[in-house]
Amino acid sequence: MELKQKGTQANVGGFKQMMVTMKWTTAADFDLAAVFEDKTGKQGIVYFGELGDLNKFPYMQLSGDEGVDDKGGEKEESMRIAQLDDMKYVWITCWDYGKIQTGAPARFKDSDVSLSLIDDKGKTYHVTLDTGDMGNVALIATIDNSSPVGATLTNSSKAGTLKGLNNLNQLLDIINK
């Protein structure tokens, strides 16, 4: 299923595991990350500095950091989500590491960032980043698991600007604006 435009949604129902893969060829040091809120209100992030763990909370794990040094070419980072039951929201984000260090904006519109999400039933969802907003961090997709009838996946496609990666609340402000 294709979610090419901002705001498009898919009902992904109930799944236990999901593989999220971000691909790009743009000459940028993009990083895949997942910000989460569990059903008790606990918030956190899985990113290159905290790769996560599939066997304990938050039951998510990032493959590593692939796009170092702003070089073009085929790049890919993956994250497994092993358990969604306890999560209320999972926000799939991407940032331009070099631009975050300086607080400078990036042009995601000029990039080719895309996500593929494959659930444990083999269903594939493709989400294309669809924003002209300036910023160095982009919220690409939202998994909303707050409904008892199953999760929805939304192409969120919005950007904002951070300086440094030391404040989860600033990142949550961008996600929730």
N, C-alpha and C positions, 0 to 999 in steps of 0.2 A: 504494500500500500504506500502511495506517495503522499507526503505532506509537504508540498513545495511552497505554499504561501503561509505567511504569518497568520495565525488564528485557526488554521485547519486542525481538526481533531480526529482521533480514531479511538474507538472503545477497544482497549487491549484486554479487557476482561481480567480474569484471575490467572496469574502465572507465577511460578515459583522462581524461575531463573531467567535472566536476560543477558545477552551480550550486546554491548554498545560499542560501536566502532566509529571513530572519527577519521576521515580521510581529507587530505588536502595536498596541493602541489605548489601553492603560493610560497614565495620566498619569505617566510615568517616563522618565528619560533612559537607556534601555537601549542597550547597545552589543553588536554581534555581534563575535566574535573566534574565531580558530582557534589552538589550541596544538598543536604537532606534535612528533613524534620521528621522524627518518628512520632508515633501516635501519643506519646507522653509529652511532646513538646521539645525534646532534646534535639539540638541542631549540631551539625558538623559538616566536614568537607573531606572528600577523598581526592587527592591530587598528587603531583609528583613528590611533594614533601611528606605526605602521609598516604602511602599506597593502599592502605586498608587491609582487610583480612576477610577471606571467604568463610572462615570457620568461627568467627565471633563478630559481635557488633562492630561495624554496621553491615556486615555480610556483603561487602563490595570490595573489589580489588582492581586497581589500575595496573596495566601491563608495564608501564614505565614512561620515560620521557624520550620521544623520538625526533622531534623537530628542532634540535639544537643548532644555533648559529645562523639563523635566517637564510638558509640555503633552500633553493627550490628543488623540486623532484617529488616523487611518490612518497608520501608520508602517511603513517597510520598509528593511532594509539587506540587501545581497547580497554574496556572495563567490564568486568563481570559483576552482575548483581545476583547473588545467590539466594536471597530471601527478601521478598518485598512485603511480607505480611505485617511487619511491625512499622513500616514506613507510611507516613501520611503523604509526604511529597518528596520527590527526587527531581532536582533541577539540574539538567545537563548543561554545563557551561564550557566555554572555551575562552582562553585569553592569549594575548600576544605578550609573551614574557618580557621581551626587551622593552616594549612600550609601557608595561606596568612598572618596570623598574624606574623609569623617568617620569611617569605620570602623563606621557604623551598619548594622544588618541591614535587609533589605528583605523584603517578603512576596511571594515569587514565586507562592504559592498564589492570591493575589488578582489576579494578572496574567493576561493572555491571550497570552503569548508562544508562538509556534509556528514550526516550521521546515518548509520544503518543500525537498527535495533532488531535483534532476532530473539524471539521468546522460545521457551522450552518446548513449544508445540511446533516449532519450525516456521512460524509466521514472521515475515520480515516487513519492517516499516522503514521507509527512507524519509529523512527530514533534511531539507535544504535550508541553510541559513539565508533568511530573506529580510535583511535590514539595510537601510541606507544610513542609519544612525552612526554618528561618530562615537568612538570609545575604544578602550583597549581590552574590554571583557564583554562577552556576548552570552546571553542566555539563549540557547538554541532550542531546547525542548523541556517540557514539564511533564513528569509522570505524576498524576494526581490520583492517589490511592485512598482518598478520604471517604469515598462512597462505599457502602456495603455491597453494592451490586457489581463492583469491579473497577479497575483502574482505567483512566483515560490518558492518552498521549496527545499533547498539544505542541504544534510548532509555535514557540513563543517569540523567537527572533527579535530580540531587542538588545541594545548595547548601552554601556555606560563606561565611565572612566574611573580607574583606581590608581593610586600611587603606592606601590608596595603591596605585599600579600599578607600583611600582619593584622588585618581586622576583618573577621568574618561578618560583623554587623554592616560594614560598608558594602560588602558583596551582597548581603541580604537586602539592603536598601535598593540596590540596582535591580535585583530580582523582583522585588515587590512594588516597584514604582509603576 
